[in-house]
């Protein structure tokens, strides 16, 4: 799963990326510092893994992960190829979700490409460029489908209706993730692969003074996006960078305590991105390894097995399942089994977040 970090130049994208990933993107006080998209694989923080490790004592522990892409800063006119526009938009298209960083702090030493701090204006600039690109896509599809409608094609008429409603929505300056569809309409809409339909997490980048209570900029963002079917979190990218520079867990913990924080903000960001992508985790646990596997909410046992290997899904027979809470309560697979907490599940079983699973298959 891939999330793209976007925003205007100099809002803190690369600083945040550096905090998220071991890859060190160049970070400097001028636009277009990031030209090629930096890619980092980020581990998903999960407090259940150390518990399973304690009980199983495996040779290794493998967390789930999300791929994060730091995309070049965008400017007005990107949809027409201004700045690095075409490249920027192509990079977003490859991502499943967008992490949109908004500058919500004042600092005279850090240049703002628009000359002042205004996160709503900044958001509107990027929204407008993505909407313009989506308008091009929908207009081209609509032109093509109208010719098919004239032949009496009923499926083409259904598609035309979806395209026209999408076009009207975009022309009102709105993002298409706000649109609601029937199941049949959703299939047609999804085939458009629109940029403004991608799920978005707005990250309000604040200064250290606002890290706990927020500020007016953050409140403005929350109010602005309340009807947009989006998520909002707040963190201080520079503070996150400082935390990541510390070599020991003890130093980080002391620094967080001084700030009055329970954990680094990037942990919350990663978990929220995971939620944004409608993902959840199940575990396999054995002496060789304890591993977290990423699946979509609603996936069945065979689909979950297929994440390990396609043969597991093709030859699926059954799954042995222990819910994590039961595993923690009884302290081992054997004791959970003795207590009747291991269930045998078939092809229709919908996997729950935190399930500890073994698969039986035959190919």
Protein Blocks (a to p, Z undefined) as FASTA:
>chain_A
ZZddeddehilpmmmmmmmpmbdcddddbehkbmbdcddddddddfklmmmmmmnopabd
cdddddddddddddehklnopajlmmmmmmmmmpmbdcddddfbdcfklccfkopacfkl
mmmmmmmmmmmmmmmmmmmmmmmmmmmmmnopaklmmmmmmmmmmmmmmmnopafklpcc
dfklmmmmmmnopaklpccdddddddfklmmnopfklmmmmmmmmmnopacddddfklmm
mmmmpmbfklmmmmmmmnopabdfklmmmmmmmmmnopacdddddfkbccdddddehiaf
klmmmmmpmklmmmocbdcdddfklmmmnopaklmmmnopaccddfklccdehiacdddd
dZZ
